[in-house]
Amino acid sequence: MKLHYMGKYNKDPESLPHGEHMPGAVKFREAENTKQLGIIANVASIGVFAVFGIIAGFRCAPYFDKNSIWQIPIGCLLSMLCLFPHEIIHALCFRGDVYMYTNFGEGMLFVVGPEVMTKTRFIVMSLMPSIVLGLLPFIVGMIFPKLIILAVFGAVSASSGAGDFYNVYNAITQMPRGALTYLYGFNSYWYMPESK
């Protein structure tokens, strides 16, 4: 993996690095633009946070008091500080060049890579940040409920991967067995490799 920081994204999907389209490639049925994706991701994020929050609330409630209240805002703050590490974890799942963009005015931080991936590798790449920064700390917080900070950190971090969950859903429901996928602009495409 070779990470290239590209700076502010100019809102032109054609400016994003990409390879050539593969013969017979099929565009995923997905959001047509960043505004549509933002709506889908925000709704999914609220749903993920609600599930994790309810579980954490029941598990951690007996340990919540005036001496532990500081753990909630600190857990939220730590999860916000992990937005860059979230993208770095995605980047580590690429074998070749990967490019990081920002546009904080629209709440955007993302990586793209032009390489081809198997369905499984695409799913792992999409889920890895939410597993490492969300699910694992959340599980530790559930095992040790006095560590409310970990439950909050995990819940907020997991919910920040809602756009990634959308990609996983699309890959699972649209890619046939044996298909490969790649990114082109803001969209994902799948195709069947030629038999050897």
Residue pairs with C-beta under 8 A, 6 or more apart in sequence:
1 91
1 92
1 93
1 94
1 95
1 96
1 98
2 96
2 97
2 98
3 88
3 91
3 98
3 99
3 100
3 111
4 97
4 98
4 99
4 100
5 99
5 100
6 99
6 100
6 101
7 101
7 102
8 101
8 102
8 103
9 101
9 102
9 103
9 108
9 110
11 34
11 103
13 185
13 186
13 187
14 185
16 99
16 101
16 112
16 183
16 185
16 186
17 97
17 99
17 112
17 113
17 114
18 112
18 114
18 182
18 183
18 184
18 185
19 114
19 115
19 116
19 182
19 184
21 184
21 189
22 116
22 180
22 182
22 189
22 191
23 191
24 191
24 192
25 182
25 189
25 190
25 191
26 174
26 189
26 190
26 191
27 187
27 188
27 189
28 170
28 171
28 174
28 187
28 188
28 189
28 190
29 170
29 174
30 37
30 166
30 167
30 170
30 187
30 188
31 37
31 40
31 166
33 186
34 106
34 108
34 186
37 163
37 166
37 186
38 106
38 107
40 162
40 163
40 166
41 162
41 163
41 166
42 162
43 162
44 162
44 163
44 165
44 166
45 159
45 160
45 162
46 159
47 162
48 158
48 159
48 161
48 162
48 165
49 155
49 156
49 158
49 159
52 134
52 138
52 151
52 154
52 155
52 158
52 159
53 155
55 142
56 138
56 141
56 142
56 148
56 151
56 152
56 154
56 155
59 141
59 142
59 145
59 151
60 141
60 145
60 146
60 148
60 151
62 145
63 145
63 146
63 148
64 148
68 146
68 148
71 147
71 148
71 149
71 152
72 148
72 149
72 152
74 149
74 152
75 148
75 149
75 150
75 151
75 152
75 153
75 155
75 156
76 152
76 153
76 156
78 149
78 153
79 133
79 152
79 153
79 156
79 157
79 160
80 156
82 133
82 157
82 160
83 109
83 160
84 109
85 129
85 133
86 129
86 133
86 157
86 160
86 161
87 100
87 109
87 110
87 111
87 129
89 128
89 129
89 132
89 133
90 98
90 111
90 125
90 126
90 128
90 129
90 164
91 98
91 100
91 111
91 113
92 128
93 121
93 124
93 125
93 128
94 111
94 113
94 115
94 125
95 115
96 113
96 114
96 115
97 113
97 114
97 115
98 111
98 112
98 113
99 111
99 112
99 113
100 109
100 110
100 111
101 108
101 109
101 110
101 111
101 112
102 108
102 109
103 109
112 183
113 183
114 182
114 183
114 184
115 182
116 180
116 181
116 182
117 125
117 180
117 181
117 182
118 180
118 181
119 171
119 172
119 175
119 177
119 179
119 180
119 181
119 190
122 167
122 171
122 181
122 188
123 168
123 171
123 172
126 164
126 165
126 167
126 168
126 171
127 161
127 164
127 165
127 168
129 157
129 161
129 164
130 157
130 158
130 160
130 161
130 164
130 165
133 153
133 154
133 157
133 158
134 154
134 155
134 157
134 158
134 159
134 160
134 161
135 154
135 158
136 154
137 150
137 151
137 153
137 154
137 157
138 150
138 151
138 153
138 154
138 155
138 158
139 154
140 147
140 150
140 154
141 147
141 148
141 149
141 150
141 151
141 152
141 153
141 154
142 151
144 150
145 151
167 188
170 188
171 181
171 188
171 190
174 190
175 181
175 190
176 190
176 192
178 192
178 193
179 190
179 191
179 192
180 190
180 191
180 192
180 193
181 188
181 189
181 190
181 191
182 188
182 189
183 189
